[in-house]
Amino acid sequence: MIRVMLSSASGATTLGGDALLADWRADPSCRLWLDIEGELGQAERDLLLGLGCDPLAIADCSRVRHPPKVEYFSDNTFILFRGMASLNDRLELDPQQIGIWVGDGFLITVHRGKSVSIEHCWEQDQQATRVDLPAGRVLQLIHYAGGRYLERLLNFEDKLAVLEDGMLSHHSESDMKELVLYRSRLRKLRRIFNYHQRLAQSLLEDGSPHIGQGEDALHLRRDLYDRCERVYSLSSMYYELCGDLVEGYISLSSHQLNQTMKVLTIISAIFVPLTFLAGIYGMNFNYMPELNWRYAYFVLLGLMVTVAATLYWVFRRIRWL
């Protein structure tokens, strides 16, 4: 699907298809937003080439998975951003590749499915009396997409706090599995956010003639970098926290196992000498003088009790019990 929003210098907005491109070319003061949703066919590729888009950038935009990046050309700046079709509370991400070209007086966005971020900015432009410049609009678009990531991560913080409290109280096996799952998903998110942070840093430090350099749009570029940096920092912190909780679970489990083994070892240590004595006097020899002694049985029982009590006292003394 191809749709076009054409904004005149007076603030009038016209919506339509690619037929509005002729009006835009005829009036250099107009601002164009061309939005392409779906797979890029040959017609769409030819349209992008006609607008000065680089063939390699078009190929990168067509791929299902490609690292986010920013490239600078003489006629435009190309940004490849990893948006999200959905990201639920369990951090299951359905990514969405968004290709953006921004130049003097035009903005081009390409995405496979419906993009919430693009729809949000599109409706804002429709309702606004004065449409932002393409440079400002593209920064706001990426900023809004980063805000959706940030919202999901902040919601996940409460879930992580519940898991942390549960780990200290009962540390069940299901919590352990859930933490390992979250850690794996956070690793993937952190990789994406690292690309976004580097992309925003490049826009902040280098900029481009089409997005702004130096003091041009500096506030928007810095605001975008701050958001991308915060999202990356949060994902890294949650990833490390999940790792710490997993290690804590393993440590608690090992401690419980050690306590169990210590109790079993103490029980064995107490009964080993008793078993030894029982084994000695359980042998079937004809000549065992103690067997004929009247008090031998009671003395042996007393010796066993004394040995057991002494060992118990020793273990208590060294605080093994």
C-alpha positions as CSV (number, residue, x, y, z in Angstrom):
1,M,0.0,0.0,0.0
2,I,1.3,3.4,-1.0
3,R,0.0,6.6,0.6
4,V,1.2,10.2,0.4
5,M,0.7,13.2,2.6
6,L,1.5,16.5,0.9
7,S,1.7,19.6,3.1
8,S,1.8,23.0,1.5
9,A,3.7,26.1,2.9
10,S,0.3,27.5,4.1
11,G,-0.3,24.4,6.2
12,A,-2.9,22.7,4.0
13,T,-2.6,18.9,4.0
14,T,-3.6,16.6,1.1
15,L,-3.8,12.9,1.4
16,G,-3.7,10.5,-1.6
17,G,-1.6,8.1,-3.6
18,D,1.6,8.4,-5.6
19,A,-0.2,10.7,-8.0
20,L,0.6,13.5,-5.6
21,L,4.3,13.2,-6.3
22,A,3.8,15.3,-9.4
23,D,2.3,18.1,-7.3
24,W,5.3,17.9,-4.9
25,R,7.8,18.1,-7.8
26,A,5.9,21.0,-9.2
27,D,6.0,23.0,-5.9
28,P,9.4,22.8,-4.1
29,S,7.9,24.5,-1.0
30,C,5.6,21.5,-0.3
31,R,6.6,18.8,2.1
32,L,6.1,15.2,1.2
33,W,5.6,12.1,3.3
34,L,5.6,8.9,1.3
35,D,4.6,5.8,3.3
36,I,5.0,2.3,1.7
37,E,3.5,-0.6,3.6
38,G,4.1,-4.2,2.6
39,E,6.7,-6.0,0.5
40,L,8.7,-4.0,-2.0
41,G,7.8,-5.0,-5.5
42,Q,9.5,-3.8,-8.6
43,A,7.1,-0.8,-8.9
44,E,7.9,0.3,-5.4
45,R,11.6,-0.1,-6.0
46,D,11.5,2.0,-9.2
47,L,9.5,4.6,-7.3
48,L,12.2,4.8,-4.6
49,L,15.0,4.9,-7.2
50,G,13.2,7.7,-8.9
51,L,13.2,9.7,-5.6
52,G,17.0,9.3,-5.3
53,C,17.1,6.4,-2.8
54,D,20.3,4.3,-3.0
55,P,19.9,0.8,-4.4
56,L,21.9,-0.8,-1.6
57,A,19.8,1.0,1.0
58,I,16.6,-0.3,-0.7
59,A,18.0,-3.8,-0.6
60,D,18.9,-3.5,3.1
61,C,15.4,-2.2,3.8
62,S,13.9,-5.2,1.9
63,R,15.6,-7.7,4.2
64,V,13.6,-9.3,7.0
65,R,16.5,-8.9,9.4
66,H,19.2,-6.3,9.2
67,P,21.1,-4.5,11.9
68,P,19.8,-0.9,12.5
69,K,22.1,1.7,11.0
70,V,22.3,5.2,9.6
71,E,23.9,6.1,6.2
72,Y,24.5,9.5,4.8
73,F,24.1,10.3,1.1
74,S,24.4,13.6,-0.8
75,D,20.6,13.8,-1.5
76,N,19.2,12.1,1.6
77,T,19.9,10.3,4.9
78,F,18.9,6.7,5.3
79,I,18.0,5.2,8.7
80,L,17.2,1.6,9.3
81,F,15.4,1.1,12.6
82,R,14.2,-2.0,14.4
83,G,10.7,-1.2,15.5
84,M,8.3,-3.6,17.1
85,A,5.0,-5.0,15.9
86,S,4.4,-6.2,19.5
87,L,6.3,-6.7,22.7
88,N,4.2,-8.4,25.5
89,D,4.8,-8.5,29.2
90,R,6.9,-11.7,28.9
91,L,9.3,-9.8,26.6
92,E,8.4,-11.8,23.5
93,L,9.3,-9.4,20.6
94,D,7.8,-9.4,17.2
95,P,10.3,-7.1,15.4
96,Q,9.4,-4.8,12.5
97,Q,12.0,-3.4,10.2
98,I,11.4,0.3,9.3
99,G,13.4,2.0,6.6
100,I,13.5,5.8,6.6
101,W,14.8,8.2,4.0
102,V,14.8,11.9,4.8
103,G,15.9,14.7,2.5
104,D,15.1,18.3,1.7
105,G,11.4,18.6,1.9
106,F,10.6,14.8,1.9
107,L,10.3,11.9,4.2
108,I,9.9,8.3,3.0
109,T,9.0,5.4,5.3
110,V,9.0,1.7,4.3
111,H,7.7,-1.1,6.6
112,R,6.2,-4.6,6.0
113,G,3.2,-4.4,8.2
114,K,1.3,-1.8,10.1
115,S,3.5,0.3,12.3
116,V,2.1,1.9,15.4
117,S,4.8,4.5,15.5
118,I,4.2,5.6,12.0
119,E,0.4,5.6,12.4
120,H,0.8,7.8,15.5
121,C,3.0,10.4,13.7
122,W,0.8,10.2,10.6
123,E,-2.3,11.1,12.6
124,Q,-0.4,13.9,14.4
125,D,0.5,15.4,11.0
126,Q,-3.1,15.1,9.8
127,Q,-4.4,17.0,12.8
128,A,-1.7,19.6,13.1
129,T,-2.2,23.1,11.7
130,R,1.6,23.3,11.0
131,V,3.4,20.2,9.9
132,D,7.0,19.6,11.3
133,L,9.9,19.6,9.0
134,P,10.9,16.1,7.8
135,A,14.1,16.2,9.9
136,G,12.1,16.9,13.1
137,R,9.4,14.4,12.2
138,V,11.9,11.5,11.6
139,L,13.5,12.2,15.0
140,Q,10.1,12.3,16.7
141,L,9.2,9.0,15.0
142,I,12.2,7.1,16.3
143,H,11.8,8.8,19.7
144,Y,8.2,7.6,19.9
145,A,9.2,4.0,18.8
146,G,11.9,4.1,21.5
147,G,9.3,5.2,24.0
148,R,7.2,2.1,23.4
149,Y,10.3,-0.1,24.2
150,L,10.9,2.0,27.3
151,E,7.3,1.6,28.5
152,R,7.5,-2.2,28.2
153,L,10.8,-2.4,30.0
154,L,9.5,-0.2,32.9
155,N,6.5,-2.5,33.2
156,F,8.8,-5.5,33.3
157,E,10.6,-4.0,36.3
158,D,7.5,-4.8,38.5
159,K,7.5,-8.4,37.3
160,L,11.2,-8.7,38.0
161,A,10.7,-7.4,41.6
162,V,8.0,-10.1,42.2
163,L,10.4,-12.8,40.9
164,E,13.2,-11.4,43.2
165,D,11.0,-11.5,46.2
166,G,9.8,-15.0,45.4
167,M,13.4,-16.2,44.9
168,L,14.2,-15.1,48.5
169,S,11.1,-16.8,50.0
170,H,10.6,-20.1,48.2
171,H,12.8,-20.0,45.0
172,S,10.7,-22.5,43.0
173,E,11.8,-24.3,39.9
174,S,9.3,-22.5,37.8
175,D,10.7,-19.1,38.8
176,M,14.2,-20.4,37.8
177,K,13.0,-21.4,34.4
178,E,11.2,-18.0,34.0
179,L,14.3,-16.1,34.9
180,V,16.4,-18.0,32.4
181,L,13.8,-17.3,29.7
182,Y,13.7,-13.6,30.5
183,R,17.5,-13.5,30.5
184,S,17.6,-15.0,27.0
185,R,15.0,-12.5,25.7
186,L,16.8,-9.6,27.3
187,R,20.0,-10.6,25.6
188,K,18.3,-10.2,22.2
189,L,16.7,-6.9,23.2
190,R,20.0,-5.6,24.5
191,R,21.6,-6.3,21.2
192,I,18.9,-4.4,19.3
193,F,19.1,-1.5,21.7
194,N,22.9,-1.3,21.4
195,Y,22.4,-0.7,17.7
196,H,19.8,1.9,18.4
197,Q,22.1,3.7,20.9
198,R,25.0,3.8,18.3
199,L,22.5,5.0,15.7
200,A,21.3,7.9,18.0
201,Q,24.9,8.7,19.0
202,S,25.9,9.0,15.4
203,L,23.0,11.4,14.7
204,L,23.9,13.4,17.8
205,E,27.6,13.7,17.2
206,D,27.8,13.8,13.4
207,G,24.3,14.6,12.2
208,S,23.6,15.2,8.6
209,P,22.5,18.1,6.3
210,H,19.0,16.5,6.2
211,I,18.6,15.9,9.9
212,G,20.7,18.6,11.4
213,Q,24.3,19.3,12.3
214,G,25.8,21.3,15.1
215,E,23.1,23.3,16.8
216,D,20.4,22.4,14.2
217,A,17.8,20.2,15.9
218,L,20.3,19.6,18.7
219,H,17.6,19.3,21.3
220,L,15.7,16.6,19.3
221,R,18.9,14.7,18.6
222,R,20.0,14.8,22.2
223,D,16.6,13.8,23.4
224,L,16.6,10.8,21.0
225,Y,20.0,9.8,22.2
226,D,19.0,10.0,25.9
227,R,16.0,7.8,25.3
228,C,18.0,5.2,23.3
229,E,20.7,5.2,25.9
230,R,18.2,4.8,28.7
231,V,16.5,1.9,27.0
232,Y,19.8,0.2,26.4
233,S,20.9,0.8,30.0
234,L,17.7,-0.6,31.4
235,S,17.9,-3.7,29.3
236,S,21.5,-4.3,30.3
237,M,20.6,-3.8,34.0
238,Y,17.7,-6.2,33.8
239,Y,19.8,-8.7,32.0
240,E,22.5,-8.6,34.7
241,L,19.8,-8.7,37.4
242,C,18.3,-11.8,35.9
243,G,21.7,-13.3,35.8
244,D,22.3,-12.5,39.4
245,L,19.0,-14.0,40.4
246,V,19.8,-17.2,38.5
247,E,23.2,-17.4,40.2
248,G,21.5,-16.7,43.5
249,Y,19.0,-19.5,42.9
250,I,21.8,-21.9,42.2
251,S,23.7,-20.7,45.3
252,L,20.6,-21.2,47.5
253,S,20.0,-24.6,46.0
254,S,23.6,-25.6,46.6
255,H,23.5,-24.3,50.1
256,Q,20.3,-26.4,50.8
257,L,22.0,-29.4,49.3
258,N,25.1,-28.9,51.4
259,Q,22.9,-28.6,54.5
260,T,21.2,-31.8,53.7
261,M,24.4,-33.6,53.0
262,K,25.9,-32.3,56.3
263,V,23.0,-33.7,58.3
264,L,23.3,-37.0,56.5
265,T,27.1,-37.0,57.1
266,I,26.6,-36.3,60.8
267,I,24.0,-39.1,61.1
268,S,26.4,-41.5,59.3
269,A,29.3,-40.4,61.6
270,I,27.3,-41.1,64.7
271,F,26.1,-44.5,63.6
272,V,29.4,-45.8,62.1
273,P,31.0,-46.6,65.5
274,L,27.7,-48.0,66.7
275,T,27.5,-50.2,63.6
276,F,31.2,-51.2,64.2
277,L,30.4,-52.4,67.8
278,A,27.3,-54.2,66.7
279,G,29.3,-55.9,63.9
280,I,32.0,-57.0,66.3
281,Y,29.6,-58.7,68.7
282,G,27.5,-60.0,65.9
283,M,30.3,-62.3,64.7
284,N,29.6,-66.1,65.2
285,F,32.7,-67.1,67.2
286,N,32.7,-69.8,69.9
287,Y,35.1,-68.0,72.2
288,M,33.9,-64.5,73.0
289,P,34.4,-64.0,76.8
290,E,32.1,-60.9,77.0
291,L,29.2,-63.1,75.9
292,N,29.3,-65.0,79.1
293,W,29.5,-61.9,81.3
294,R,26.2,-61.1,83.0
295,Y,26.3,-57.3,82.4
296,A,27.9,-57.3,79.0
297,Y,24.7,-56.4,77.1
298,F,24.0,-53.4,79.3
299,V,27.6,-52.2,79.2
300,L,27.7,-52.4,75.5
301,L,24.4,-50.4,75.2
302,G,25.8,-47.8,77.6
303,L,29.0,-47.6,75.5
304,M,27.0,-47.1,72.4
305,V,24.9,-44.3,74.0
306,T,28.1,-42.7,75.4
307,V,29.7,-42.7,71.9
308,A,26.6,-41.3,70.2
309,A,26.1,-38.6,72.9
310,T,29.8,-37.7,72.8
311,L,29.8,-37.3,69.0
312,Y,26.5,-35.3,69.2
313,W,28.2,-33.0,71.7
314,V,31.2,-32.6,69.6
315,F,29.2,-31.6,66.5
316,R,27.2,-29.1,68.6
317,R,30.4,-27.7,69.9
318,I,31.8,-27.0,66.5
319,R,28.4,-25.7,65.4
320,W,27.7,-28.3,62.8
321,L,24.3,-28.8,64.3
